[in-house]
Amino acid sequence: MLLVTPEAIDPAALERLLSHPAAGGVVTFSGVVRDHNEGREVLFLEYEAYPEMATSQLQDIHRRLAERWRVERVVMVHRTGRLAIGEVAVFVGVAAAHRAEAFDACRFGIDTIKRELPIWKKEHFVGGEVWVEGCCG
Amino acid sequence: MRFKIRLFAMLREAQGAEHVALDLEEGATIGAVRRAIAEGFPALAVHLPSARFSASCRFVGDDHVPAEGEELALIPPVSGG
């Protein structure tokens, strides 16, 4: 499953999608909204996507991941909209025969999402708001 | 040819619009689009050095020649996750 969605992400439900009889290793990563950033007290985050491109970029990242590692199942989901502290913003899960490729492919998935997925977060903190200048312009 | 360039996040807010439009000669490259934005849209110009362009939902370089009607967007540094 590859998805950009305004709906809440449920990591336990997504992990069930990774079940596969040939998969001996399942690695998942959940990116969670935390209550502080660069010394600021964060109130909530707002994620804006270029939805059509984010969907096609997820497909492209999946294609590259599957070319590089032999994986049985991949799930990558990114949330949009307003997220409270503790909510899951992004989920990446990989099921593979062995743990090494599951770890490596999961790491590749989240790292590439952070570099290439056209999604932006605005941090609302005590005293103001700012677009977070992330990565790799 | 007329090009419409979609804007997101800090660029959308800086310009106060969800897109800008440009008239350029046929065969114009993304580099020409970049220069035209730098000259015509001061609110966006400051963000241009760190922004990438997309065409038809793929990142493209300055040598890309967009087709008429192709969807272009200016992509500021992403910050998902």
Backbone of each chain as ProteinMPNN parsed JSONL, in Angstrom:
{"seq_chain_A": "MLLVTPEAIDPAALERLLSHPAAGGVVTFSGVVRDHNEGREVLFLEYEAYPEMATSQLQDIHRRLAERWRVERVVMVHRTGRLAIGEVAVFVGVAAAHRAEAFDACRFGIDTIKRELPIWKKEHFVGGEVWVEGCCG", "coords_chain_A": {"N_chain_A": [[0.838, -1.191, 0.0], [0.606, 2.136, -0.933], [0.334, 5.396, -0.038], [-1.026, 8.688, 0.309], [-2.61, 10.505, 2.675], [-5.368, 12.138, 4.365], [-6.38, 10.838, 6.509], [-6.197, 9.337, 9.797], [-3.242, 7.531, 10.743], [-2.823, 4.146, 11.434], [-0.555, 2.284, 12.863], [-0.531, -0.418, 13.715], [-2.555, -1.63, 12.25], [-1.553, -1.273, 9.685], [0.754, -2.777, 9.843], [-0.232, -5.316, 9.813], [-0.798, -5.653, 7.141], [1.613, -6.345, 6.142], [2.1, -8.946, 6.447], [3.347, -12.033, 5.313], [3.935, -15.244, 3.982], [6.551, -15.876, 3.169], [8.129, -14.083, 4.398], [10.54, -13.49, 6.719], [11.433, -11.43, 8.188], [10.234, -8.427, 9.477], [10.222, -5.027, 9.297], [9.35, -1.959, 10.687], [8.759, 1.549, 10.519], [7.67, 4.331, 12.313], [6.978, 7.677, 12.009], [6.585, 10.166, 14.321], [4.699, 12.862, 15.662], [6.38, 15.161, 17.623], [6.78, 16.91, 20.792], [8.513, 19.05, 20.819], [10.904, 21.17, 19.161], [13.965, 22.269, 18.053], [14.345, 23.77, 20.403], [11.865, 24.877, 20.721], [8.503, 24.877, 21.964], [6.32, 22.707, 20.705], [3.054, 22.908, 19.369], [1.216, 21.834, 17.491], [1.325, 20.18, 14.268], [1.108, 20.949, 10.772], [0.543, 19.423, 7.77], [1.164, 19.809, 4.358], [0.546, 18.673, 1.112], [1.64, 18.091, -2.274], [-0.534, 16.529, -3.818], [-0.93, 14.791, -6.111], [1.647, 14.518, -7.151], [3.021, 13.566, -4.924], [1.916, 11.038, -4.62], [2.771, 9.807, -7.014], [5.515, 9.987, -6.632], [5.851, 8.33, -4.411], [5.305, 5.878, -5.597], [7.454, 5.75, -7.321], [9.613, 5.687, -5.528], [9.078, 3.254, -4.329], [9.444, 1.558, -6.52], [12.212, 1.83, -6.971], [13.185, 0.887, -4.553], [12.34, -1.787, -4.652], [13.81, -2.683, -6.753], [16.302, -2.778, -5.692], [16.342, -4.299, -3.333], [15.289, -7.559, -2.358], [12.104, -7.871, -1.604], [9.091, -8.749, 0.125], [6.728, -7.494, 0.89], [5.64, -4.095, 0.933], [4.808, -1.161, 2.639], [3.978, 2.188, 2.502], [2.992, 5.126, 3.911], [1.883, 8.427, 4.083], [0.728, 11.033, 6.081], [-1.526, 13.862, 5.824], [-2.591, 17.26, 6.576], [-3.825, 18.556, 9.755], [-1.964, 17.647, 12.565], [-1.805, 16.28, 15.799], [0.316, 16.296, 18.753], [2.021, 13.258, 19.149], [0.63, 11.89, 17.212], [0.828, 9.811, 14.264], [2.82, 10.651, 11.565], [4.077, 9.587, 9.376], [4.454, 6.348, 7.95], [6.478, 3.572, 7.384], [6.865, 0.365, 6.211], [8.434, -2.78, 5.814], [8.542, -6.036, 4.59], [10.559, -8.85, 4.398], [12.57, -11.676, 3.339], [14.752, -11.942, 5.066], [16.276, -10.262, 7.921], [18.212, -8.297, 7.302], [17.807, -7.172, 4.71], [15.254, -6.209, 5.147], [15.603, -4.231, 7.163], [17.403, -2.488, 5.801], [15.978, -1.749, 3.479], [13.747, -0.525, 4.595], [14.916, 1.656, 5.865], [15.935, 2.978, 3.616], [13.503, 3.642, 2.419], [12.225, 5.49, 4.251], [14.215, 7.464, 4.43], [14.374, 8.343, 1.786], [11.804, 9.273, 1.334], [11.916, 11.492, 3.027], [13.649, 13.097, 1.645], [12.531, 13.44, -0.9], [9.716, 13.378, -1.153], [7.022, 15.399, -2.071], [5.996, 17.08, 0.271], [5.158, 19.249, 2.907], [5.847, 20.624, 6.124], [4.254, 22.654, 8.51], [5.164, 24.154, 11.413], [3.486, 24.731, 14.338], [4.041, 26.581, 17.082], [4.547, 27.558, 20.556], [3.995, 30.86, 20.514], [4.276, 31.313, 17.78], [4.515, 30.427, 14.226], [5.997, 28.341, 11.728], [7.222, 27.421, 8.516], [8.814, 24.427, 8.113], [12.031, 24.175, 7.02], [13.105, 21.693, 5.286], [14.761, 19.636, 3.593], [17.232, 19.316, 1.121], [16.922, 21.023, -1.255]], "CA_chain_A": [[0.0, 0.0, 0.0], [1.325, 3.406, -1.033], [-0.818, 6.276, 0.152], [-0.956, 9.985, 0.974], [-3.987, 10.539, 3.16], [-5.68, 12.957, 5.536], [-6.925, 9.983, 7.584], [-5.231, 8.927, 10.818], [-2.464, 6.334, 10.44], [-2.846, 3.139, 12.505], [0.579, 1.408, 12.533], [-0.831, -1.84, 13.944], [-3.349, -2.104, 11.109], [-0.677, -1.322, 8.504], [1.707, -3.886, 10.0], [-0.914, -6.562, 9.414], [-0.716, -5.769, 5.682], [2.959, -6.807, 5.784], [2.181, -10.388, 6.677], [3.599, -12.817, 4.103], [4.538, -16.503, 4.434], [7.983, -15.966, 2.858], [8.824, -12.983, 5.077], [11.036, -13.814, 8.049], [11.775, -10.189, 8.878], [9.339, -7.291, 9.223], [10.72, -3.811, 9.949], [8.452, -0.818, 10.477], [9.149, 2.84, 11.091], [6.609, 5.33, 12.443], [7.414, 9.038, 12.334], [5.55, 10.639, 15.249], [4.794, 14.291, 15.984], [6.892, 15.333, 18.988], [6.316, 18.16, 21.433], [9.545, 20.092, 20.833], [11.802, 21.207, 18.004], [14.921, 23.377, 18.094], [14.13, 24.584, 21.592], [10.511, 25.439, 20.77], [7.445, 23.979, 22.427], [5.437, 22.526, 19.545], [1.639, 22.707, 19.717], [0.738, 20.851, 16.511], [1.92, 20.336, 12.935], [0.194, 20.941, 9.637], [1.252, 18.911, 6.588], [0.555, 20.102, 3.062], [1.152, 17.863, 0.055], [1.266, 18.18, -3.694], [-0.999, 15.146, -3.696], [-0.707, 13.952, -7.3], [3.073, 14.217, -7.281], [3.434, 12.749, -3.777], [1.518, 9.665, -4.931], [3.644, 9.235, -8.043], [6.855, 9.84, -6.05], [5.84, 7.12, -3.578], [5.417, 4.736, -6.516], [8.823, 5.745, -7.837], [10.479, 5.228, -4.427], [8.82, 1.819, -4.184], [10.075, 0.869, -7.647], [13.656, 1.795, -6.738], [13.414, -0.001, -3.403], [12.137, -3.182, -5.055], [14.918, -3.046, -7.644], [17.553, -2.901, -4.93], [16.226, -5.351, -2.334], [14.211, -8.516, -2.583], [11.145, -7.674, -0.515], [7.805, -9.415, -0.124], [5.65, -6.521, 1.07], [6.058, -2.743, 1.301], [3.743, -0.202, 2.917], [4.455, 3.549, 2.801], [1.824, 6.011, 4.03], [2.156, 9.732, 4.692], [-0.478, 11.769, 6.482], [-1.589, 15.303, 5.574], [-3.533, 17.975, 7.435], [-3.378, 18.962, 11.094], [-1.629, 16.501, 13.414], [-1.516, 16.579, 17.202], [1.475, 15.615, 19.346], [1.803, 11.823, 19.342], [0.035, 11.239, 16.037], [1.799, 9.289, 13.302], [2.847, 11.434, 10.323], [4.531, 8.741, 8.264], [4.704, 4.942, 8.279], [7.139, 2.759, 6.359], [7.029, -1.017, 6.657], [8.968, -3.681, 4.796], [8.657, -7.453, 4.945], [11.51, -9.523, 3.502], [12.932, -13.008, 3.832], [15.715, -11.826, 6.163], [16.21, -8.952, 8.57], [19.124, -7.281, 6.755], [17.163, -6.398, 3.643], [14.09, -5.491, 5.702], [16.11, -3.004, 7.796], [18.004, -1.577, 4.813], [14.948, -1.222, 2.584], [12.908, 0.394, 5.389], [15.721, 2.875, 6.033], [15.932, 3.647, 2.314], [12.162, 4.193, 2.204], [11.96, 6.709, 5.028], [15.195, 8.499, 4.069], [14.044, 8.894, 0.467], [10.595, 10.079, 1.562], [12.286, 12.777, 3.636], [14.352, 13.902, 0.639], [11.912, 13.58, -2.224], [8.254, 13.435, -1.223], [6.622, 16.81, -2.014], [5.137, 17.33, 1.437], [5.78, 20.285, 3.727], [5.188, 20.761, 7.424], [4.282, 23.927, 9.212], [5.196, 23.914, 12.852], [2.818, 25.724, 15.174], [4.656, 26.473, 18.398], [4.149, 28.617, 21.475], [4.542, 32.136, 20.067], [4.368, 31.536, 16.341], [4.422, 29.302, 13.292], [7.063, 28.42, 10.734], [7.392, 26.289, 7.6], [10.086, 23.778, 8.403], [12.86, 24.01, 5.815], [13.644, 20.373, 5.514], [15.86, 18.899, 3.025], [17.643, 18.96, -0.233], [16.301, 21.81, -2.317]], "C_chain_A": [[0.879, 1.25, 0.0], [0.263, 4.489, -1.026], [-0.412, 7.601, 0.794], [-2.385, 10.3, 1.389], [-4.183, 11.511, 4.314], [-6.188, 12.133, 6.73], [-5.81, 9.577, 8.552], [-4.542, 7.626, 10.422], [-2.482, 5.414, 11.658], [-1.728, 2.13, 12.209], [0.263, -0.07, 12.713], [-1.612, -2.422, 12.773], [-2.469, -2.234, 9.875], [0.305, -2.482, 8.618], [1.062, -5.21, 9.59], [-0.855, -6.773, 7.896], [0.633, -6.33, 5.23], [3.12, -8.31, 5.937], [2.344, -11.144, 5.357], [4.334, -14.091, 4.509], [6.042, -16.599, 4.171], [8.803, -14.92, 3.604], [9.227, -13.395, 6.482], [11.433, -12.591, 8.846], [10.815, -9.088, 8.482], [9.885, -6.106, 10.007], [9.755, -2.682, 9.637], [9.049, 0.416, 11.125], [7.913, 3.728, 11.135], [7.245, 6.655, 12.809], [6.291, 9.719, 13.091], [5.779, 12.116, 15.558], [5.259, 14.449, 17.438], [6.603, 16.75, 19.478], [7.372, 19.262, 21.469], [10.367, 20.02, 19.554], [12.671, 22.456, 18.11], [14.621, 24.342, 19.237], [12.742, 25.194, 21.703], [9.531, 24.381, 21.264], [6.398, 23.867, 21.32], [4.015, 22.232, 20.015], [1.002, 21.658, 18.794], [1.449, 21.108, 15.188], [0.824, 20.29, 11.886], [0.998, 20.491, 8.418], [0.463, 19.232, 5.339], [1.291, 19.283, 2.001], [0.799, 18.424, -1.312], [0.777, 16.764, -3.981], [-0.704, 14.261, -4.899], [0.765, 13.559, -7.418], [3.551, 13.34, -6.128], [3.082, 11.289, -4.043], [2.45, 9.057, -5.963], [5.07, 9.09, -7.519], [6.927, 8.6, -5.155], [5.989, 5.877, -4.448], [6.838, 4.613, -7.049], [9.804, 5.239, -6.771], [10.312, 3.72, -4.244], [9.507, 1.029, -5.299], [11.585, 0.747, -7.424], [14.012, 0.863, -5.583], [13.35, -1.466, -3.84], [13.194, -3.648, -6.051], [16.174, -3.412, -6.855], [17.509, -4.046, -3.918], [15.094, -6.294, -2.721], [13.275, -8.443, -1.384], [9.814, -8.32, -0.89], [6.635, -8.439, -0.045], [6.257, -5.175, 1.445], [4.803, -1.908, 1.544], [4.4, 1.145, 3.215], [3.242, 4.483, 2.776], [2.273, 7.313, 4.678], [0.833, 10.461, 4.927], [-0.39, 13.232, 6.032], [-2.593, 15.933, 6.538], [-2.927, 18.284, 8.795], [-3.161, 17.74, 11.979], [-1.264, 16.964, 14.819], [-0.248, 15.852, 17.639], [1.116, 14.136, 19.545], [1.17, 11.123, 18.161], [1.137, 10.834, 15.05], [1.693, 10.071, 11.991], [3.215, 10.574, 9.125], [4.789, 7.328, 8.783], [5.379, 4.28, 7.092], [7.317, 1.363, 6.935], [7.497, -1.89, 5.502], [9.012, -5.096, 5.364], [9.55, -8.118, 3.913], [11.876, -10.863, 4.119], [13.812, -12.903, 5.072], [15.765, -10.396, 6.684], [17.061, -7.891, 7.88], [18.442, -6.478, 5.652], [15.928, -5.661, 4.14], [14.53, -4.177, 6.358], [16.583, -2.011, 6.732], [16.94, -0.946, 3.917], [14.04, -0.241, 3.329], [13.631, 1.727, 5.563], [15.762, 3.687, 4.727], [14.589, 4.328, 2.08], [11.951, 5.495, 2.961], [12.945, 7.812, 4.653], [14.841, 9.146, 2.73], [12.761, 9.717, 0.532], [10.988, 11.457, 2.086], [13.01, 13.686, 2.641], [13.478, 14.291, -0.54], [10.397, 13.734, -2.241], [7.805, 14.895, -1.107], [5.526, 17.047, -0.964], [5.899, 18.3, 2.337], [5.058, 20.372, 5.061], [5.36, 22.16, 7.965], [4.184, 23.615, 10.688], [4.485, 25.068, 13.547], [3.365, 25.545, 16.576], [4.162, 27.607, 19.28], [4.812, 29.904, 20.995], [4.673, 32.307, 18.566], [4.188, 30.284, 15.503], [5.507, 29.467, 12.246], [6.982, 27.198, 9.821], [8.761, 25.7, 7.872], [10.84, 23.604, 7.094], [13.604, 22.707, 5.975], [14.92, 20.129, 4.761], [15.999, 19.15, 1.549], [16.952, 19.746, -1.342], [17.169, 21.841, -3.558]], "O_chain_A": [[1.777, 1.395, 0.829], [-0.609, 4.514, -1.895], [0.426, 7.641, 1.695], [-3.277, 10.357, 0.543], [-3.29, 11.695, 5.141], [-6.398, 12.667, 7.819], [-4.642, 9.487, 8.175], [-5.161, 6.733, 9.843], [-2.194, 5.845, 12.775], [-1.918, 1.222, 11.4], [0.742, -0.898, 11.937], [-1.372, -3.554, 12.352], [-2.61, -3.184, 9.104], [0.653, -3.103, 7.613], [1.734, -6.108, 9.083], [-0.86, -7.907, 7.417], [0.785, -6.741, 4.079], [4.16, -8.872, 5.592], [1.588, -10.932, 4.409], [5.27, -14.027, 5.306], [6.741, -17.329, 4.874], [10.025, -14.869, 3.464], [8.373, -13.623, 7.339], [11.736, -12.687, 10.036], [10.601, -8.839, 7.296], [10.001, -6.165, 11.231], [9.385, -2.465, 8.483], [9.746, 0.339, 12.137], [7.198, 3.87, 10.143], [7.968, 6.751, 13.802], [5.176, 9.843, 12.583], [6.918, 12.56, 15.699], [4.623, 13.941, 18.362], [6.242, 17.644, 18.713], [7.151, 20.304, 22.086], [10.51, 18.96, 18.946], [12.159, 23.568, 18.241], [14.639, 25.561, 19.066], [12.455, 25.933, 22.645], [9.692, 23.184, 21.027], [5.678, 24.825, 21.039], [3.792, 21.43, 20.922], [0.342, 20.726, 19.252], [2.099, 22.14, 15.015], [-0.23, 19.686, 12.078], [2.011, 21.102, 8.075], [-0.737, 18.972, 5.255], [2.52, 19.216, 2.003], [-0.196, 19.13, -1.484], [1.568, 15.895, -4.345], [-0.278, 13.117, -4.741], [1.09, 12.417, -7.742], [4.393, 12.464, -6.326], [3.868, 10.396, -3.724], [2.879, 7.913, -5.811], [5.773, 8.162, -7.918], [7.94, 7.901, -5.14], [6.704, 4.941, -4.092], [7.359, 3.509, -7.209], [10.71, 4.462, -7.071], [11.287, 3.0, -4.029], [10.08, -0.034, -5.056], [12.167, -0.312, -7.66], [15.01, 0.144, -5.632], [14.19, -2.279, -3.453], [13.449, -4.845, -6.186], [16.987, -4.232, -7.282], [18.527, -4.693, -3.672], [14.095, -5.895, -3.318], [13.611, -8.895, -0.289], [9.463, -8.421, -2.066], [5.674, -8.54, -0.808], [7.248, -5.106, 2.171], [3.858, -1.943, 0.756], [5.273, 1.236, 4.078], [2.559, 4.612, 1.759], [2.959, 7.302, 5.7], [-0.049, 10.486, 4.068], [0.707, 13.771, 5.88], [-3.34, 15.236, 7.224], [-1.709, 18.279, 8.975], [-4.051, 16.903, 12.128], [-0.509, 17.92, 14.997], [0.202, 14.914, 16.981], [0.04, 13.812, 20.047], [1.166, 9.893, 18.1], [2.215, 11.427, 15.01], [0.624, 10.146, 11.384], [2.738, 10.793, 8.012], [5.274, 7.137, 9.898], [4.93, 4.4, 5.953], [7.861, 1.202, 8.028], [7.026, -1.763, 4.372], [9.468, -5.313, 6.487], [9.337, -7.978, 2.708], [11.537, -11.149, 5.267], [13.65, -13.672, 6.019], [15.364, -9.451, 6.005], [16.692, -6.717, 7.865], [18.492, -5.248, 5.656], [15.587, -4.601, 3.614], [13.912, -3.135, 6.142], [16.21, -0.839, 6.758], [16.993, 0.25, 3.63], [13.61, 0.761, 2.757], [13.031, 2.793, 5.424], [15.639, 4.912, 4.736], [14.539, 5.46, 1.6], [11.541, 6.495, 2.373], [12.557, 8.977, 4.565], [14.992, 10.356, 2.562], [12.645, 10.742, -0.138], [10.453, 12.471, 1.638], [12.983, 14.908, 2.784], [13.663, 15.36, -1.122], [9.84, 14.177, -3.245], [8.167, 15.568, -0.142], [4.341, 17.189, -1.265], [7.113, 18.192, 2.507], [3.839, 20.218, 5.139], [6.431, 22.763, 7.897], [3.275, 22.927, 11.151], [4.84, 26.232, 13.365], [3.185, 24.495, 17.192], [3.452, 28.503, 18.822], [6.035, 30.038, 21.054], [5.141, 33.351, 18.112], [3.77, 29.234, 15.992], [5.896, 30.586, 11.912], [6.713, 26.087, 10.276], [9.762, 26.417, 7.859], [10.347, 22.961, 6.167], [14.596, 22.619, 6.699], [16.019, 20.39, 5.251], [15.013, 19.193, 0.813], [16.444, 19.143, -2.287], [16.799, 22.461, -4.555]]}, "seq_chain_B": "MRFKIRLFAMLREAQGAEHVALDLEEGATIGAVRRAIAEGFPALAVHLPSARFSASCRFVGDDHVPAEGEELALIPPVSGG", "coords_chain_B": {"N_chain_B": [[3.923, 30.652, -25.509], [1.699, 29.785, -22.89], [2.384, 29.24, -19.526], [1.474, 27.594, -16.57], [2.263, 27.636, -13.213], [2.289, 25.68, -10.432], [2.048, 26.362, -6.919], [3.215, 25.723, -3.61], [2.908, 25.421, -0.017], [5.302, 27.357, 1.695], [5.825, 28.892, -0.543], [3.353, 29.267, -1.775], [2.135, 30.768, 0.218], [3.882, 32.974, 0.28], [3.476, 34.139, -2.204], [0.784, 34.465, -2.166], [-1.033, 33.054, -3.662], [-2.228, 30.179, -5.489], [-1.103, 29.467, -7.834], [1.094, 30.724, -10.429], [1.179, 32.47, -13.571], [2.836, 32.421, -16.729], [4.045, 33.867, -19.762], [5.828, 32.513, -22.314], [8.261, 31.953, -24.942], [7.783, 29.416, -27.454], [9.407, 26.317, -26.917], [10.823, 27.108, -24.757], [12.9, 26.606, -21.91], [12.978, 24.986, -18.643], [14.865, 26.417, -17.252], [14.513, 28.94, -18.399], [11.966, 29.478, -17.482], [12.525, 29.629, -14.78], [14.154, 31.942, -14.739], [12.308, 33.836, -15.624], [10.49, 33.819, -13.541], [12.114, 34.775, -11.504], [12.454, 37.381, -12.352], [9.862, 38.375, -12.59], [8.361, 37.835, -10.305], [8.87, 38.9, -7.402], [8.356, 38.039, -4.776], [8.664, 35.331, -4.904], [11.202, 35.043, -5.826], [13.246, 35.041, -3.931], [13.117, 32.507, -2.895], [13.885, 30.881, -4.941], [16.588, 29.867, -5.342], [16.731, 27.596, -3.705], [14.74, 25.971, -4.589], [13.173, 23.309, -6.448], [12.045, 22.303, -9.734], [9.051, 20.735, -10.928], [7.689, 18.716, -13.544], [4.847, 17.404, -14.967], [4.548, 15.961, -12.577], [7.101, 15.006, -11.966], [10.458, 15.46, -10.854], [12.407, 17.86, -12.564], [15.206, 19.05, -14.483], [16.929, 22.186, -15.259], [17.223, 22.09, -17.993], [15.057, 20.903, -19.102], [12.391, 20.881, -21.445], [9.311, 22.064, -21.287], [6.176, 20.733, -22.361], [3.366, 22.116, -24.123], [0.77, 22.971, -21.964], [1.63, 21.188, -20.067], [1.808, 20.169, -16.669], [3.319, 22.237, -14.41], [5.31, 22.768, -11.486], [6.588, 24.527, -8.675], [8.875, 23.481, -6.415], [9.557, 23.798, -3.188], [12.153, 23.215, -0.642], [11.562, 20.033, 0.687], [9.725, 18.762, 3.526], [8.624, 16.52, 4.724], [7.62, 13.712, 6.811]], "CA_chain_B": [[3.066, 29.677, -24.812], [1.398, 30.167, -21.51], [2.669, 28.2, -18.53], [0.932, 27.787, -15.224], [3.169, 26.964, -12.28], [1.643, 25.514, -9.119], [2.843, 26.766, -5.752], [2.814, 25.036, -2.374], [3.519, 25.716, 1.291], [5.802, 28.717, 1.895], [5.747, 29.64, -1.8], [1.947, 29.648, -1.922], [1.868, 31.865, 1.152], [4.68, 34.149, -0.097], [2.868, 34.754, -3.391], [-0.638, 34.695, -1.919], [-1.772, 32.443, -4.772], [-1.911, 28.756, -5.662], [-0.269, 29.321, -9.018], [1.371, 31.925, -11.219], [1.173, 32.174, -15.006], [3.91, 33.081, -17.482], [4.039, 33.703, -21.221], [7.195, 32.328, -22.814], [8.32, 31.458, -26.32], [7.78, 27.968, -27.627], [10.759, 25.769, -26.782], [11.456, 27.645, -23.544], [13.306, 25.578, -20.947], [12.704, 25.274, -17.232], [15.774, 27.502, -16.891], [13.874, 30.202, -18.803], [10.861, 29.672, -16.532], [13.159, 30.074, -13.534], [14.575, 33.346, -14.898], [11.117, 34.681, -15.727], [9.926, 33.947, -12.185], [13.027, 35.641, -10.755], [12.246, 38.775, -12.765], [8.472, 38.823, -12.525], [7.683, 37.54, -9.042], [9.874, 39.116, -6.355], [8.064, 37.276, -3.554], [9.142, 33.967, -5.106], [12.603, 35.058, -6.255], [14.126, 34.733, -2.808], [13.06, 31.06, -2.641], [14.259, 30.12, -6.138], [17.835, 29.087, -5.293], [16.581, 26.313, -3.004], [13.549, 25.271, -5.081], [13.268, 22.479, -7.654], [10.831, 22.307, -10.558], [8.52, 19.466, -11.417], [6.848, 18.734, -14.735], [4.069, 16.16, -14.956], [4.758, 15.271, -11.297], [8.456, 14.467, -11.797], [11.483, 16.502, -10.777], [13.105, 18.087, -13.834], [16.311, 19.997, -14.444], [16.73, 23.43, -15.984], [17.256, 21.884, -19.442], [13.791, 20.314, -19.556], [11.525, 21.751, -22.26], [7.94, 21.621, -21.015], [5.206, 20.744, -23.454], [2.222, 23.002, -23.882], [-0.238, 22.392, -21.076], [2.218, 20.301, -19.059], [1.667, 20.759, -15.335], [4.585, 22.604, -13.77], [5.202, 23.221, -10.094], [7.814, 24.95, -8.022], [8.912, 22.619, -5.229], [10.539, 24.242, -2.196], [12.708, 22.077, 0.103], [10.469, 19.257, 1.278], [9.913, 18.55, 4.968], [7.716, 15.485, 5.217], [8.142, 12.803, 7.822]], "C_chain_B": [[2.869, 30.134, -23.372], [1.66, 28.972, -20.593], [2.052, 28.59, -17.192], [1.816, 26.988, -14.273], [2.506, 26.898, -10.909], [2.612, 25.84, -7.995], [2.314, 26.052, -4.516], [3.514, 25.656, -1.17], [4.01, 27.169, 1.362], [5.746, 29.547, 0.617], [4.32, 30.12, -2.061], [1.633, 30.837, -1.006], [2.626, 33.131, 0.761], [4.017, 34.893, -1.25], [1.406, 35.114, -3.145], [-1.502, 34.131, -3.025], [-1.354, 30.982, -4.906], [-1.17, 28.471, -6.955], [0.058, 30.694, -9.582], [1.401, 31.493, -12.679], [2.242, 33.013, -15.69], [3.67, 32.885, -18.972], [5.475, 33.629, -21.704], [7.137, 31.793, -24.235], [8.265, 29.935, -26.341], [9.212, 27.44, -27.559], [11.492, 26.275, -25.55], [11.766, 26.502, -22.578], [12.833, 25.951, -19.545], [13.63, 26.386, -16.725], [15.188, 28.861, -17.235], [12.693, 30.516, -17.881], [11.409, 30.227, -15.215], [13.555, 31.558, -13.622], [13.364, 34.275, -14.949], [10.457, 34.864, -14.358], [10.794, 34.906, -11.363], [12.774, 37.114, -11.073], [10.837, 39.261, -12.456], [7.791, 38.657, -11.173], [8.665, 37.646, -7.874], [9.619, 38.301, -5.082], [8.583, 35.847, -3.662], [10.65, 33.925, -5.333], [13.538, 34.612, -5.135], [14.185, 33.22, -2.533], [13.643, 30.239, -3.795], [15.558, 29.302, -5.99], [17.676, 27.722, -4.623], [15.421, 25.48, -3.554], [13.88, 24.437, -6.32], [11.981, 22.646, -8.455], [10.368, 20.871, -10.802], [7.718, 19.735, -12.672], [6.163, 17.387, -14.795], [4.422, 15.308, -13.739], [6.109, 14.573, -11.177], [9.425, 15.64, -11.682], [12.18, 16.623, -12.128], [14.202, 19.125, -13.63], [16.011, 21.215, -15.307], [16.727, 23.241, -17.502], [15.963, 21.265, -19.989], [12.978, 21.347, -20.346], [10.08, 21.3, -22.053], [7.054, 21.698, -22.26], [4.067, 21.699, -23.101], [1.209, 22.284, -22.997], [0.327, 21.45, -20.019], [2.13, 20.97, -17.68], [3.033, 20.99, -14.706], [4.32, 22.997, -12.323], [6.584, 23.603, -9.599], [7.828, 24.285, -6.653], [9.964, 23.148, -4.258], [11.079, 23.036, -1.421], [11.612, 21.341, 0.873], [10.763, 18.997, 2.758], [8.884, 17.574, 5.516], [8.385, 14.644, 6.291], [8.075, 13.386, 9.216]], "O_chain_B": [[3.727, 30.761, -22.751], [1.216, 27.854, -20.854], [2.106, 29.74, -16.758], [2.083, 25.808, -14.502], [2.201, 27.925, -10.303], [3.82, 25.627, -8.102], [1.114, 25.808, -4.392], [4.549, 26.313, -1.286], [3.24, 28.1, 1.122], [5.632, 30.771, 0.68], [4.109, 31.246, -2.514], [0.955, 31.784, -1.405], [2.096, 34.235, 0.886], [3.997, 36.124, -1.275], [0.851, 35.969, -3.835], [-2.579, 34.656, -3.305], [-0.262, 30.597, -4.488], [-0.666, 27.367, -7.157], [-0.597, 31.688, -9.269], [1.615, 30.323, -12.994], [2.519, 34.146, -15.298], [3.149, 31.851, -19.391], [6.248, 34.57, -21.525], [6.122, 31.256, -24.679], [8.646, 29.264, -25.382], [10.128, 28.064, -28.096], [12.647, 25.917, -25.319], [10.99, 25.555, -22.448], [12.358, 27.059, -19.296], [13.239, 27.192, -15.88], [15.335, 29.82, -16.478], [12.45, 31.674, -17.543], [10.85, 31.15, -14.622], [13.316, 32.327, -12.691], [13.39, 35.369, -14.385], [9.931, 35.935, -14.054], [10.278, 35.742, -10.621], [12.863, 37.978, -10.201], [10.64, 40.423, -12.1], [6.756, 39.273, -10.921], [9.217, 36.648, -7.413], [10.563, 37.917, -4.391], [8.904, 35.219, -2.653], [11.3, 32.913, -5.072], [14.506, 33.89, -5.374], [15.178, 32.718, -2.006], [13.87, 29.038, -3.647], [15.622, 28.166, -6.46], [18.412, 26.789, -4.944], [15.146, 24.396, -3.04], [14.739, 24.798, -7.125], [10.957, 23.076, -7.923], [11.166, 19.937, -10.872], [7.148, 20.811, -12.855], [6.813, 16.347, -14.689], [4.577, 14.092, -13.846], [6.256, 13.648, -10.379], [9.245, 16.676, -12.323], [12.505, 15.619, -12.76], [14.134, 19.962, -12.73], [14.99, 21.278, -15.992], [16.279, 24.127, -18.229], [15.803, 21.124, -21.202], [12.889, 22.515, -19.969], [9.671, 20.268, -22.584], [7.177, 22.603, -23.086], [3.846, 22.035, -21.937], [0.842, 21.137, -23.252], [-0.415, 20.963, -19.166], [2.349, 22.174, -17.545], [3.803, 20.052, -14.498], [3.246, 23.494, -11.984], [7.601, 23.072, -10.045], [6.928, 24.486, -5.837], [11.157, 22.96, -4.493], [10.522, 21.943, -1.527], [10.838, 21.95, 1.612], [11.919, 19.013, 3.18], [8.343, 17.759, 6.606], [9.552, 14.842, 6.63], [8.481, 12.735, 10.178]]}, "name": "protein", "num_of_chains": 2, "seq": "MLLVTPEAIDPAALERLLSHPAAGGVVTFSGVVRDHNEGREVLFLEYEAYPEMATSQLQDIHRRLAERWRVERVVMVHRTGRLAIGEVAVFVGVAAAHRAEAFDACRFGIDTIKRELPIWKKEHFVGGEVWVEGCCGMRFKIRLFAMLREAQGAEHVALDLEEGATIGAVRRAIAEGFPALAVHLPSARFSASCRFVGDDHVPAEGEELALIPPVSGG"}
